Each structure stands twice: as C-alpha cells, then as structure tokens.
Amino acid sequence: MSGSGFHVHAEHEHAVEHQAHMPGLGQTVAIFTAVLSTLGAILRYQGSHAQNEAMLLKNEAVLKKPRPRISGIFIRLKAARVI
C-alpha cells in the first residue's frame, strides 16, 4: 500500500537512522585514515624529491672529479706487455 503515503517504521529502523546521522567511531576512523594517507603521500613525495636531488648532485660531483693521468710506469709496463 505504497500509494496511500502511510508508512510505519519499526523501532530498530529508527535507531539505525538516528545512529547514521550522528558522528561515531566509523566516521572518526575514516577521517583519521584519510588524513594519515594524505600526510604519507606528501612525505613520500618530499622524500623522493630529496633522493633525486642527491643523485643529481652525486652525478655532477663525479663528472667534475679530475681523472688521474696515466703514469709513465703504466705506459712502460704496457709497452713491455707485462700488463
């Protein structure tokens, strides 16, 4: 008889409806989880940025490092086919 517009809720339906509109543990846990995951994503992004910067600086340092010249001893040993 949905056409009559008259509907009776049972007591448990009213209690469930009332609890759904009140902030509870589930909502608190959901918000806390969302905040933690956002902070984790930000920190991971910052960490990867720092790691990339460190690799770039290391590569630049390697490129700027002077290469040792081949010594005369090494050339003589190679010519004598000792090495």
Secondary structure per residue as TSV (DSSP state, phi and psi in degrees):
chain	resnum	aa	ss	phi	psi
A	1	M	-	360.0	52.4
A	2	S	G	-74.2	-17.3
A	3	G	G	-75.1	-18.7
A	4	S	G	-79.8	-16.9
A	5	G	-	79.0	9.5
A	6	F	-	-108.4	121.7
A	7	H	-	-139.3	133.7
A	8	V	-	-109.8	127.3
A	9	H	-	-90.4	141.1
A	10	A	-	-78.0	165.2
A	11	E	H	-62.6	-40.1
A	12	H	H	-68.9	-32.4
A	13	E	H	-66.2	-37.9
A	14	H	H	-66.4	-40.3
A	15	A	H	-67.0	-40.5
A	16	V	H	-65.5	-43.2
A	17	E	H	-62.5	-40.3
A	18	H	H	-66.4	-43.0
A	19	Q	H	-68.5	-29.2
A	20	A	H	-67.7	-28.7
A	21	H	T	-89.6	-8.8
A	22	M	S	-96.9	138.3
A	23	P	-	-67.4	131.5
A	24	G	-	-133.4	-163.8
A	25	L	H	-65.0	-39.3
A	26	G	H	-61.9	-43.2
A	27	Q	H	-67.7	-39.2
A	28	T	H	-64.0	-42.9
A	29	V	H	-65.3	-39.8
A	30	A	H	-64.3	-43.9
A	31	I	H	-66.5	-43.1
A	32	F	H	-62.1	-41.7
A	33	T	H	-64.4	-41.5
A	34	A	H	-64.4	-41.3
A	35	V	H	-66.1	-43.6
A	36	L	H	-63.8	-41.2
A	37	S	H	-68.2	-34.7
A	38	T	H	-65.5	-45.9
A	39	L	H	-62.6	-40.3
A	40	G	H	-63.1	-40.1
A	41	A	H	-65.7	-40.7
A	42	I	H	-65.1	-45.4
A	43	L	H	-65.8	-36.8
A	44	R	H	-66.1	-39.7
A	45	Y	H	-63.3	-44.9
A	46	Q	H	-64.4	-39.5
A	47	G	H	-65.4	-41.2
A	48	S	H	-69.4	-32.7
A	49	H	H	-65.2	-43.6
A	50	A	H	-64.8	-38.4
A	51	Q	H	-66.5	-41.9
A	52	N	H	-63.8	-40.6
A	53	E	H	-63.4	-41.1
A	54	A	H	-64.2	-40.0
A	55	M	H	-65.0	-40.7
A	56	L	H	-63.2	-43.2
A	57	L	H	-64.6	-38.7
A	58	K	H	-64.3	-44.0
A	59	N	H	-63.8	-39.9
A	60	E	H	-64.3	-38.9
A	61	A	H	-65.3	-38.4
A	62	V	H	-66.0	-40.1
A	63	L	H	-68.3	-31.9
A	64	K	H	-83.5	-12.9
A	65	K	S	-66.4	130.5
A	66	P	-	-69.8	138.3
A	67	R	-	-85.7	137.0
A	68	P	-	-68.7	142.3
A	69	R	-	-80.1	149.4
A	70	I	-	-71.5	125.2
A	71	S	-	-77.8	159.8
A	72	G	H	-62.7	-32.9
A	73	I	H	-64.1	-43.8
A	74	F	H	-62.4	-41.0
A	75	I	H	-64.6	-42.5
A	76	R	H	-66.1	-40.2
A	77	L	H	-66.3	-38.2
A	78	K	H	-67.6	-38.3
A	79	A	H	-65.7	-34.5
A	80	A	T	-82.4	0.3
A	81	R	T	59.6	37.2
A	82	V	-	-82.9	-33.2
A	83	I	-	-98.7	360.0
